[in-house]
Amino acid sequence: MYNKIKKIANQSLQNEPISRDDALYLIQIDGDEIYDLFYWANRIRLRYFGHSVKTCSIVSAKQGRCTEDCSFCSQSARYHTGIKEFPLIDTNKILDVAKYAERTGSGSVGIVTSGYGINNPRDLDKIGKAVKEIAKNTHVSPHGSFGILTRETAASLGKCGLKRLNHNLETSERFFPSVCSTHTFFDRVNTIRFAKEVGLEICSGAIFGIGEGIEDRIDLAFTLKNLDVDVIPLNFLHPISGTPLEKHILLTPMDALKIISVFRFVLPDKEIKIAGGRERNLRDLQSWMFYAGANSTMIGNYLTTTGRKVEDDFQMIKDLGLKF
């Protein structure tokens, strides 16, 4: 088994595509061979990224009252989750978060708004102004996540200085209708394509532990590879009371780490970022995410859940001998 893992790893080390069957084989590895999988995922990470780790932060700039019904999300107006709801915040508040992110060591800050998309010109102007202010007054890279976008809206944001758009596919095309019924998988794919066409970098990934199967995980990895996205954020379900998935059982740390490793094999030269849910799902094995193949992580709080102390994450990175 070790030789088979090594053979597949050598393809990734040479940036040669591995097959779907090989990826399915890797994600089903169990027992002591899991550590062989991690070893080779780490070798692949080192081959393309060395000892450098990237970090990012986000600001929840508009929260709650979302018209969509994503089953894992606390911000849907269809669920009673008790989160704080607010309209688009002032530009100065967004800039304050960006300055804090810069002081604490983040390389980028993502402006995140709830809802199907940017639904009025005034919000678009306000977001554009915030992007300009971040670019003018800080050294962090301005990123954003704004739901479904048209080509024109993506272009407008790019002209304001937005560098990267986050728009997660969440899961496979097959499983997506089980997660959301108010828009389609291809609405999301088209947003990514529009953003790429106007020159934005693309951050797109998934959330795991929502009922998907191993084939869904693999199919998503290959979809992201085919779309040639720049950054792949991997989230793990943090069940929120009031949502349809509130009683879902967490992934085991080993299952979460296997997902990270297989994504590294499939996408050897792409930035793989570990984001929401890592505290709940990886637990005491959070530092293993880098050994499993990740080279990036979100720090600080998430949209409606709290993260670890920023200082603890940077100490973890230092203790591993990694650089940020």
C-alpha positions as CSV (number, residue, x, y, z in Angstrom):
1,M,0.0,0.0,0.0
2,Y,2.9,2.4,0.8
3,N,4.3,1.9,-2.7
4,K,0.9,2.7,-4.2
5,I,0.6,5.9,-2.2
6,K,4.2,6.8,-3.1
7,K,3.5,6.2,-6.8
8,I,0.4,8.5,-6.8
9,A,2.4,11.1,-4.8
10,N,5.2,11.1,-7.3
11,Q,2.7,12.2,-10.0
12,S,1.5,15.1,-7.8
13,L,5.2,16.0,-7.0
14,Q,5.7,16.3,-10.8
15,N,2.4,18.2,-11.2
16,E,1.0,15.4,-13.2
17,P,-2.8,14.9,-12.7
18,I,-3.9,11.9,-10.7
19,S,-7.0,9.9,-11.7
20,R,-10.4,10.0,-9.9
21,D,-9.9,6.3,-9.1
22,D,-6.6,7.1,-7.4
23,A,-8.2,9.9,-5.4
24,L,-11.0,7.6,-4.3
25,Y,-8.4,5.0,-3.2
26,L,-6.5,7.6,-1.2
27,I,-9.6,8.9,0.7
28,Q,-10.5,5.4,1.8
29,I,-7.1,4.7,3.3
30,D,-7.4,3.6,6.9
31,G,-5.3,2.3,9.8
32,D,-1.6,3.0,10.0
33,E,-1.4,3.8,6.3
34,I,-3.2,7.2,7.1
35,Y,0.2,8.4,8.3
36,D,1.8,7.5,5.0
37,L,-0.9,9.5,3.3
38,F,-0.1,12.5,5.5
39,Y,3.6,12.1,5.0
40,W,3.3,12.3,1.2
41,A,0.8,15.1,1.3
42,N,3.3,17.0,3.4
43,R,6.0,16.3,0.9
44,I,3.8,17.7,-1.9
45,R,3.1,20.8,0.2
46,L,6.9,21.3,0.8
47,R,7.6,20.8,-2.9
48,Y,5.4,23.7,-4.0
49,F,5.2,26.0,-0.9
50,G,8.2,25.2,1.3
51,H,7.8,26.3,4.9
52,S,5.6,29.3,4.2
53,V,2.1,29.5,5.5
54,K,-0.5,32.2,4.5
55,T,-3.1,33.6,6.8
56,C,-6.3,35.6,6.2
57,S,-9.1,37.3,8.1
58,I,-12.7,38.2,7.3
59,V,-15.2,40.9,8.3
60,S,-18.9,40.1,8.4
61,A,-20.0,43.3,6.7
62,K,-23.7,42.4,6.3
63,Q,-25.3,39.6,8.4
64,G,-28.4,37.5,8.4
65,R,-31.8,37.8,6.6
66,C,-30.5,35.8,3.7
67,T,-33.2,34.7,1.2
68,E,-31.4,31.4,0.4
69,D,-31.9,28.1,2.2
70,C,-28.4,26.6,2.5
71,S,-29.0,23.9,5.1
72,F,-25.8,24.5,7.1
73,C,-26.0,28.3,7.3
74,S,-27.0,30.3,10.3
75,Q,-27.8,33.4,8.2
76,S,-30.8,32.1,6.3
77,A,-34.0,34.0,7.1
78,R,-35.8,30.6,6.9
79,Y,-34.1,29.3,10.1
80,H,-34.4,30.6,13.7
81,T,-30.8,30.7,14.8
82,G,-30.7,33.7,17.0
83,I,-27.7,35.4,15.3
84,K,-27.3,39.1,15.3
85,E,-28.6,40.6,12.1
86,F,-27.5,43.9,10.6
87,P,-27.4,45.7,7.2
88,L,-24.2,46.7,5.4
89,I,-21.9,48.3,7.9
90,D,-20.0,51.6,7.4
91,T,-16.9,51.8,5.4
92,N,-14.9,53.0,8.4
93,K,-15.9,49.9,10.4
94,I,-14.7,47.7,7.6
95,L,-11.4,49.6,7.4
96,D,-11.0,49.3,11.1
97,V,-11.2,45.5,10.8
98,A,-8.7,45.6,7.9
99,K,-6.2,47.6,10.0
100,Y,-6.6,45.2,12.9
101,A,-6.0,42.3,10.5
102,E,-2.8,44.0,9.3
103,R,-1.6,44.6,12.9
104,T,-2.2,41.0,13.8
105,G,-0.3,39.6,10.8
106,S,-3.0,38.7,8.3
107,G,-2.0,38.9,4.6
108,S,-5.5,39.6,3.5
109,V,-9.0,40.6,4.7
110,G,-12.2,39.4,3.1
111,I,-15.4,41.5,3.2
112,V,-18.3,39.1,3.5
113,T,-22.0,40.0,2.9
114,S,-25.0,37.8,3.4
115,G,-27.7,37.3,0.8
116,Y,-28.2,36.0,-2.7
117,G,-25.9,38.7,-4.1
118,I,-25.4,42.5,-4.0
119,N,-28.9,43.6,-4.5
120,N,-28.7,47.4,-4.9
121,P,-26.4,50.0,-6.4
122,R,-25.9,51.8,-3.1
123,D,-24.5,48.6,-1.5
124,L,-22.2,48.1,-4.5
125,D,-20.9,51.6,-4.2
126,K,-20.3,51.2,-0.5
127,I,-18.5,48.0,-0.9
128,G,-16.4,49.5,-3.7
129,K,-15.4,52.4,-1.5
130,A,-14.4,50.0,1.3
131,V,-12.2,48.1,-1.1
132,K,-10.5,51.3,-2.2
133,E,-10.0,52.4,1.4
134,I,-8.4,49.1,2.3
135,A,-6.0,49.3,-0.7
136,K,-5.1,52.9,0.1
137,N,-4.7,52.7,3.9
138,T,-3.3,49.2,4.6
139,H,-0.9,46.6,3.2
140,V,-3.4,43.7,3.4
141,S,-4.9,42.5,0.1
142,P,-8.7,43.3,-0.2
143,H,-10.8,40.2,-0.9
144,G,-14.5,39.7,-0.8
145,S,-17.5,37.2,-0.8
146,F,-20.8,38.6,-2.0
147,G,-22.9,35.8,-3.2
148,I,-24.0,35.3,-6.8
149,L,-22.6,38.0,-9.1
150,T,-23.0,39.1,-12.6
151,R,-20.0,39.7,-14.9
152,E,-20.7,43.5,-14.6
153,T,-20.7,43.5,-10.8
154,A,-17.5,41.5,-10.7
155,A,-15.9,43.9,-13.1
156,S,-17.0,46.9,-11.1
157,L,-15.5,45.4,-7.9
158,G,-12.3,44.6,-9.8
159,K,-12.0,48.2,-10.9
160,C,-12.2,49.3,-7.3
161,G,-9.2,47.2,-6.4
162,L,-10.7,43.9,-5.3
163,K,-8.0,41.3,-5.8
164,R,-9.8,38.0,-5.1
165,L,-13.4,36.8,-4.9
166,N,-14.4,34.0,-2.6
167,H,-17.4,32.0,-3.8
168,N,-17.6,28.4,-2.5
169,L,-19.2,25.6,-4.5
170,E,-19.8,24.0,-1.1
171,T,-20.2,20.4,-2.3
172,S,-20.5,18.3,-5.5
173,E,-22.9,19.0,-8.4
174,R,-24.7,15.8,-7.5
175,F,-25.2,16.6,-3.8
176,F,-25.8,20.3,-4.1
177,P,-29.6,20.1,-4.4
178,S,-29.7,18.3,-1.0
179,V,-28.0,21.4,0.5
180,C,-29.7,24.3,-1.3
181,S,-32.9,24.6,-3.4
182,T,-33.0,28.4,-3.9
183,H,-30.2,28.6,-6.5
184,T,-28.2,26.1,-8.5
185,F,-24.7,24.7,-8.5
186,F,-24.2,26.3,-11.9
187,D,-25.3,29.7,-10.5
188,R,-22.2,29.4,-8.4
189,V,-20.0,28.0,-11.2
190,N,-21.0,30.9,-13.4
191,T,-20.1,33.5,-10.7
192,I,-16.6,31.9,-10.7
193,R,-16.3,32.1,-14.4
194,F,-17.5,35.7,-14.6
195,A,-15.0,36.7,-11.9
196,K,-12.1,34.9,-13.7
197,E,-13.1,36.6,-17.0
198,V,-12.7,40.0,-15.5
199,G,-9.3,39.2,-14.0
200,L,-10.1,38.4,-10.3
201,E,-8.3,35.7,-8.4
202,I,-10.7,33.0,-7.3
203,C,-11.0,31.4,-3.8
204,S,-13.5,28.6,-4.0
205,G,-13.9,25.5,-1.8
206,A,-16.4,23.5,0.3
207,I,-17.9,22.6,3.5
208,F,-17.6,18.9,4.7
209,G,-19.6,16.9,7.1
210,I,-23.0,18.0,5.7
211,G,-24.1,14.5,4.6
212,E,-22.0,14.2,1.5
213,G,-20.3,10.9,0.5
214,I,-16.7,10.3,-0.3
215,E,-17.4,10.5,-4.0
216,D,-18.9,13.9,-3.6
217,R,-15.7,15.1,-1.9
218,I,-13.6,13.7,-4.8
219,D,-15.9,15.1,-7.5
220,L,-15.7,18.5,-6.0
221,A,-11.9,18.4,-5.9
222,F,-11.8,17.7,-9.6
223,T,-14.4,20.3,-10.4
224,L,-12.3,22.9,-8.6
225,K,-9.2,21.7,-10.5
226,N,-11.0,22.0,-13.8
227,L,-12.1,25.5,-12.9
228,D,-8.5,26.3,-12.2
229,V,-9.3,28.3,-9.0
230,D,-6.4,29.9,-7.1
231,V,-7.3,29.1,-3.5
232,I,-9.3,26.2,-2.0
233,P,-10.8,26.9,1.4
234,L,-11.9,23.8,3.2
235,N,-14.5,24.2,5.9
236,F,-15.9,21.6,8.3
237,L,-19.5,21.7,9.6
238,H,-20.0,23.5,12.9
239,P,-23.6,22.6,13.5
240,I,-25.7,25.6,14.4
241,S,-28.9,25.3,16.5
242,G,-31.9,26.1,14.4
243,T,-30.5,24.9,11.1
244,P,-31.5,21.6,9.4
245,L,-28.1,20.3,10.2
246,E,-28.1,21.2,13.9
247,K,-27.8,17.6,15.0
248,H,-25.2,16.4,12.5
249,I,-22.3,14.5,14.0
250,L,-18.9,16.1,13.6
251,L,-16.3,14.5,11.4
252,T,-13.5,12.8,13.2
253,P,-10.2,14.6,13.1
254,M,-8.7,11.8,11.0
255,D,-11.4,12.0,8.4
256,A,-11.0,15.8,8.2
257,L,-7.2,15.4,7.8
258,K,-7.7,12.8,5.1
259,I,-9.9,15.3,3.1
260,I,-7.1,17.9,3.4
261,S,-4.5,15.3,2.2
262,V,-6.5,14.1,-0.8
263,F,-7.2,17.7,-1.9
264,R,-3.4,18.3,-1.8
265,F,-2.8,15.3,-4.0
266,V,-5.5,16.4,-6.5
267,L,-4.5,20.1,-6.4
268,P,-0.7,19.9,-5.7
269,D,0.2,23.5,-6.6
270,K,-2.8,25.4,-5.3
271,E,-3.2,27.2,-2.0
272,I,-5.3,25.0,0.4
273,K,-6.8,27.1,3.2
274,I,-8.3,25.6,6.3
275,A,-11.2,27.7,7.6
276,G,-14.5,27.4,9.5
277,G,-15.1,24.5,11.8
278,R,-11.4,23.4,12.3
279,E,-11.6,24.0,16.0
280,R,-14.6,21.7,16.4
281,N,-13.5,19.0,14.0
282,L,-9.7,18.9,14.3
283,R,-9.7,19.6,18.0
284,D,-6.3,18.8,19.4
285,L,-5.0,17.9,16.0
286,Q,-5.3,21.4,14.5
287,S,-1.5,21.7,13.9
288,W,-1.7,18.5,11.8
289,M,-3.6,20.4,9.1
290,F,-0.2,21.5,7.7
291,Y,1.3,18.0,7.9
292,A,-1.8,16.8,6.1
293,G,-1.1,19.2,3.2
294,A,-2.6,22.6,4.0
295,N,-0.5,25.7,3.5
296,S,-2.9,28.4,4.6
297,T,-5.4,29.1,7.3
298,M,-8.0,31.6,8.3
299,I,-7.4,33.3,11.7
300,G,-9.6,35.1,14.1
301,N,-13.4,34.8,14.2
302,Y,-15.6,33.5,11.4
303,L,-18.9,35.0,10.3
304,T,-21.2,33.9,13.2
305,T,-18.9,31.6,15.2
306,T,-15.7,32.3,17.1
307,G,-12.3,31.1,16.2
308,R,-9.2,30.6,18.3
309,K,-7.1,33.5,19.6
310,V,-4.9,34.9,16.8
311,E,-1.9,34.7,19.1
312,D,-2.5,30.9,19.6
313,D,-2.6,30.3,15.9
314,F,0.6,32.2,15.2
315,Q,2.3,30.4,18.1
316,M,1.2,27.1,16.6
317,I,2.7,28.1,13.2
318,K,6.0,29.1,14.9
319,D,6.2,26.0,17.0
320,L,6.0,23.9,13.8
321,G,9.0,25.8,12.3
322,L,6.8,27.4,9.6
323,K,6.9,31.0,8.4
324,F,4.1,33.5,7.8
